[in-house]
Amino acid sequence: MAHSSAHTQFASGNGVGLMRCPYPNCGHSNTIITKVHCRMHHQMEREVLFEQYGKPTRVLLNYGNLK
């Protein structure tokens, strides 16, 4: 089945945006910040990371300008 670009779900998952990891200078963005990311990259449990650095921020993406 062919997919048209009008129906592509880019990295934003639901088309709204991505979450950015709150760890200083991490820069990781995804539809969710996983426990695996927090453990592998920051050696912290996600709950502890969020308590210490705050909750992830949403990064809004605008794919409307892409052709």
Summary of the structure (lengths in Angstrom):
residues: 67
radius of gyration: 14.6
end to end distance: 21.7
largest distance: 45.9
contacts: 139
relative contact order: 0.23
helix: 28%
strand: 15%
